[in-house]
């Protein structure tokens, strides 16, 4: 019976996707590996032995050769009869499978001059066999309920030369092949793949795993040499210059960088040990930036280079069954492998999209949002707590803050315990005060990162036009300066001062678009940053005692000509809506009188000259609207001459968008306000006579908030990171959408909130809130934040925990965003302690950068570690 698996990894007629290093390992001669170990002090991992020998069964080695393919297929069977000290291990066809961390350690140990001399004198391999590492792609299938792997090496997946070398390693039938797995990758594959099997599946594998193996020191001569003679000069030279293994030089016991990799200041494709770039798969620069910052967090590097698989939580319903942690761990190991080629993170991207559909496809995303998901996902995958206890939070009830904070932190650790919690999570104190009963609520909450607002050090210039609601004055435009990140109350205060607003008056702000009011800005606590420069605002002077009274909003239309297959006319909106206060009893005549009073300032004087050409174009002697408005008489001197108003204006009830003409207003017919509404919307159709008698241009003048050509270029905003932190920690009232339910008042209240830092993590991640969102706009702040690089001192901002080791931090990574909301690009700056220099990670490109160039307005997420 054929035991070959069903392939679902990729179609058989297409090459597989490139690997990003999932399950990456190094295949090295077993003798070379053993020689790098110290038998007296080394207590490293024990290898899992496997045999691959030619047999006559379907489990043996075989070639699949036909016109379409040439594949080397064989099985690896676990063979516990072999041991690490078995005499078979000295044979030439014995290999060790090791991870990136063990590979690096072996290189370091071989670099020791004494060890180098010893190996040169007794090495089993000739100089010709000491060649560069080359990649070999393998497809691995797992046969359930056996310890057998089906291995397939195909020409489709590998370079021809590499395939030939693989055939000589595994394709010789004269003697068996032995492999000891010290990397733990086979166990990870077994665990990962068995987890995919349905319960009723017993014999057949259902998926191939693409494994990239870096093969080292394998030559065409497979014969073991007993001695290799080297002259003393070569030995001495190796002591002086270091021993180059696999193309990666080892100097004085530490791994260095080859000068030849630096050309014109660029590291071509990155470099060994942490200087590898990431290929952009299509708008994945946001992912590359976040990954490079995390992958260069020292304690995470150490953790994922160790045996982290034992901490994977397969039963956590909030986790991803370990798959995200495995994918990230393998990707991190790939980035720290001593290679120069960029890593293709396709497998990691697929895993990410599987569990977070918002990151699927190839759209641009936010690197901070990805970072938040990744940290949370890694925490849940690696959570050491298998059964989370139920913990009920208790109120402080006057107890000391230290006691309450420790209680909250202990409750948190009882449910959350992982490497992410160990190094990335801190705690802050949150204080809420009810404005009605003064009830104080204190809680202590964990945080994974700090999201800091960007306070502005400059003012914002805004131009707004003020209209009266009683027809007493013409509209006037005022240019004012307000705090860029102030509140609406700041704008109203500045506008009131500029317009000499009386004490018994107030201002109602509205945004006007397409000749209609699209929203009223009536919440004083709203941020001014929600108002764009290209918006148009109108302000209306209202009596203070009439702020809550019902109002009528007049929108305007006039007949305009256009030419499509001849001359045609239609009603078009124009001008700024006008607002008046409604009395208690309203009819058509009342509406007409209110409007005539509002437009009185626009009326032309009797000695006004001829109507200009523009007004004549806007006039039409054959208006199509029936003139059925009754004559009106007014006792007000300003409107005594309006007895012929039916020839000037016609009034219709409409909706707030002026899209529906509901009914015509009759003069003696009562008008009622729609239920639960404060505004009555009336459409005014201006007749030709009205356009001649009134200056409608005054209604059309509504400038933008800020006109770039009218003002000099604004200076770039700047602030310090400490100012951002102070803005984050300052006391402020909650917004109407974030009301707090007061347990004393038994209802939601707009409480004041104050945050204080209480417990700081080992790694402090700071997110600068450059992006703002609302229903109407998206905006990015280009403020230059002056952040410390060597000494971020948070001692003065800590409310508790004075006994902790240090509150000083050093910057080691930055995620940058260039561009605007419509499109942009992410990069990362990373500090390399070994060389004491910074590197710019721009997708696949890695290049040195001067420290003084780190601070830019593109800085988006900052990574600090405690010193």
Secondary structure, DSSP 8 states (H G I E B T S, - for coil): --------SS-TTS-------TT-EEEEEHHHHHHTS-TTT------EEEEE---SSTTS-EEEE-SS-EEEEEEEEE-TT--TT-GGGGSTTEEEEE-HHHHHHHHHHHHSHHHHHHHHHH-SS-GGG----EEEEEEEEEETTTTEEEEEEETTTS-HHHHHHHHHHH---SS-EEEEE-S-HHHHHHHHHHTTS-TT--S----EEEEEEEE-S--S-----S-----HHHHHHHHHH---BTTB-EETTEE---GGGEETTEETTEETTTEE-B---SS-HHHHHHHHHHHT-HHHHHHHTS-GGGG--SS-TTS-TTHHHHHHHHHHHHHTSS--S-B-THHHHHHHHHH-GGG-TT----HHHHHHHHHHHHHHHT-S-SS---------TT--HHHHHHHHHHHHHHH--SHHHHHH-EEEEEEEE-TTT--EEEEEEEESSEEE----SSEEEEEEEEEESSS-S--EEEEEEEETT-BHHHHHHHHHHHTT--TTEEEEEEEEETTEEEEEE--TTSBGGGS-TT--EEEEEEEGGGTTS-EEEEEEEEEEEEESSSEEEEEEEEEEEEEEE--SS-BHHHHHHHHHHHGGGGB--TT-----HHHHHH--TT--S---------SSGGGTT-TTGGGTEEEEEE-TTS--EEEE--TTSB----TT-SEEEEEEEE-HHHHHHB-THHHH----S--GGGS------EEEHHHHHHHHHS-EE--GGG-EEETTTTEEE--EEEEEEEE--SEEEEEE--EEE-SS-EEE---EEE--SS-EE-GGGBSS-TTSS--EEEEEEEEEEEE-SSSEEEEEEEEETTTTEEEEEETTEEEEE-GGGS--TTEEEEEEEE-
